[in-house]
């Protein structure tokens, strides 16, 4: 899998993760209150922004290649696979854990928040790395305009 396809898959999975997290926050907003609705709205907004970015990237990379749109079947298959794996049959309610409330449920919720925090921090690191590369590229081309390569 090339870097282009990896980027498309990464953006797709990230947007799906935003929507799943937003749905999870929205569901708990009715019972827990707090900032869950705000967090859900921010997550849904990030998911929509990632989808818009994915389409922009796809259009830009296809224009740069100026060839037939090869590889679309792989992306469609990946989206279909993610959709089929994320069916509601895999959801479990808190009653399935034993008690509807208690320390075990609190620990499971804390674990979910920890994992979301780790995934979010990794995504922030990816964005920071790509912004760093973009800035370095601009600095290089500003210092060496004669080495600019036109596609």
C-alpha positions as CSV (number, residue, x, y, z in Angstrom):
1,X,0.0,0.0,0.0
2,X,1.4,3.3,-1.1
3,X,1.6,6.5,1.0
4,X,-1.5,7.9,-0.8
5,X,-3.7,4.9,0.0
6,X,-2.4,4.8,3.6
7,X,-3.3,8.5,4.0
8,X,-6.8,8.0,2.6
9,X,-7.4,5.0,4.9
10,X,-6.0,6.9,7.9
11,X,-8.2,9.9,7.3
12,X,-11.2,7.5,6.8
13,X,-10.6,5.6,10.0
14,X,-10.0,8.9,11.9
15,X,-13.3,10.3,10.7
16,X,-15.1,7.2,11.6
17,X,-13.5,7.2,15.0
18,X,-14.7,10.8,15.5
19,X,-18.3,9.8,14.6
20,X,-18.2,6.8,16.9
21,X,-16.8,8.9,19.8
22,X,-19.4,11.6,19.1
23,X,-22.2,9.0,19.2
24,X,-20.9,7.6,22.4
25,X,-20.7,11.0,24.0
26,X,-24.2,11.9,22.8
27,X,-25.6,8.7,24.3
28,X,-24.1,9.5,27.7
29,X,-25.1,13.1,27.6
30,X,-28.7,12.2,28.4
31,X,-27.8,10.4,31.6
32,X,-24.5,11.9,32.8
33,X,-24.9,15.5,31.7
34,X,-21.8,17.7,31.9
35,X,-19.9,18.5,28.7
36,X,-20.8,15.4,26.8
37,X,-23.0,17.2,24.3
38,X,-20.3,19.7,23.6
39,X,-17.7,17.0,23.2
40,X,-20.0,15.2,20.9
41,X,-20.6,18.3,18.8
42,X,-16.8,18.9,18.6
43,X,-16.2,15.3,17.6
44,X,-18.9,15.4,14.9
45,X,-17.4,18.6,13.6
46,X,-14.0,17.1,13.4
47,X,-15.4,14.1,11.6
48,X,-17.0,16.3,9.0
49,X,-13.8,18.3,8.6
50,X,-11.8,15.1,8.1
51,X,-14.2,14.0,5.4
52,X,-13.9,17.4,3.6
53,X,-10.1,17.1,3.9
54,X,-10.2,13.6,2.5
55,X,-12.1,14.7,-0.5
56,X,-9.8,17.7,-1.0
57,X,-6.7,15.4,-0.7
58,X,-8.2,12.9,-3.1
59,X,-8.9,15.6,-5.7
60,X,-5.5,17.1,-5.3
61,X,-3.6,13.8,-5.6
62,X,-5.6,12.7,-8.7
63,X,-5.0,16.1,-10.3
64,X,-1.2,15.8,-9.6
65,X,-1.1,12.3,-11.1
66,X,-3.3,13.2,-14.1
67,X,-4.0,9.6,-14.8
68,X,-6.9,7.2,-14.5
69,X,-8.2,7.0,-10.9
70,X,-6.6,3.7,-10.0
71,X,-6.9,2.4,-6.5
72,X,-10.5,3.5,-5.9
73,X,-11.7,-0.1,-5.5
74,X,-9.3,-0.6,-2.6
75,X,-10.6,2.5,-0.8
76,X,-14.2,1.5,-1.4
77,X,-13.5,-2.0,-0.1
78,X,-11.8,-0.6,3.0
79,X,-14.8,1.7,3.8
80,X,-17.1,-1.3,3.3
81,X,-15.0,-3.4,5.6
82,X,-15.0,-0.8,8.3
83,X,-18.8,-0.4,8.0
84,X,-19.4,-4.1,8.3
85,X,-17.1,-4.5,11.3
86,X,-18.8,-1.6,13.1
87,X,-22.3,-3.0,13.2
88,X,-24.5,-2.5,16.3
89,X,-24.4,-6.2,17.1
90,X,-21.0,-5.7,18.6
91,X,-22.3,-3.1,21.1
92,X,-22.8,-4.3,24.7
93,X,-24.8,-2.6,27.3
94,X,-23.6,-1.9,30.9
95,X,-26.0,-4.7,32.2
96,X,-23.9,-7.3,30.3
97,X,-20.9,-6.5,32.6
98,X,-22.9,-7.6,35.7
99,X,-24.1,-4.6,37.5
100,X,-25.6,-1.5,35.8
101,X,-23.5,0.7,38.1
102,X,-20.5,0.2,40.3
103,X,-16.7,0.2,40.4
104,X,-16.3,-2.1,37.4
105,X,-18.4,0.1,35.1
106,X,-16.4,3.2,36.4
107,X,-13.1,1.4,35.6
108,X,-14.4,0.5,32.1
109,X,-15.4,4.1,31.5
110,X,-12.0,5.3,32.7
111,X,-10.3,2.8,30.4
112,X,-12.3,4.1,27.4
113,X,-11.3,7.7,28.3
114,X,-7.6,6.7,28.6
115,X,-7.7,5.0,25.2
116,X,-9.4,7.9,23.5
117,X,-6.8,10.2,25.1
118,X,-4.0,8.1,23.7
119,X,-5.5,7.9,20.2
120,X,-6.2,11.6,20.3
121,X,-2.7,12.5,21.4
122,X,-1.2,10.3,18.6
123,X,-3.4,12.0,16.0
124,X,-2.2,15.4,17.4
125,X,1.4,14.2,17.0
126,X,0.7,13.1,13.4
127,X,-0.8,16.6,12.6
128,X,2.1,18.3,14.3
129,X,4.7,16.2,12.4
130,X,3.0,16.9,9.0
131,X,2.8,20.7,9.8
132,X,6.5,20.6,10.7
133,X,7.3,18.9,7.4
134,X,5.2,21.4,5.5
135,X,6.9,24.3,7.1
136,X,10.4,22.9,6.4
137,X,9.4,22.3,2.8
138,X,8.3,26.0,2.5
139,X,11.5,27.2,4.1
140,X,13.6,25.1,1.8
141,X,11.8,26.3,-1.3
142,X,12.0,29.9,-0.1
143,X,15.8,29.6,0.3
144,X,16.3,27.6,-2.9
145,X,13.8,28.7,-5.5
146,X,15.9,27.4,-8.4
147,X,15.4,23.8,-7.1
148,X,11.6,24.0,-7.3
149,X,10.3,21.0,-9.1
150,X,7.1,21.5,-11.0
151,X,4.8,18.4,-11.5
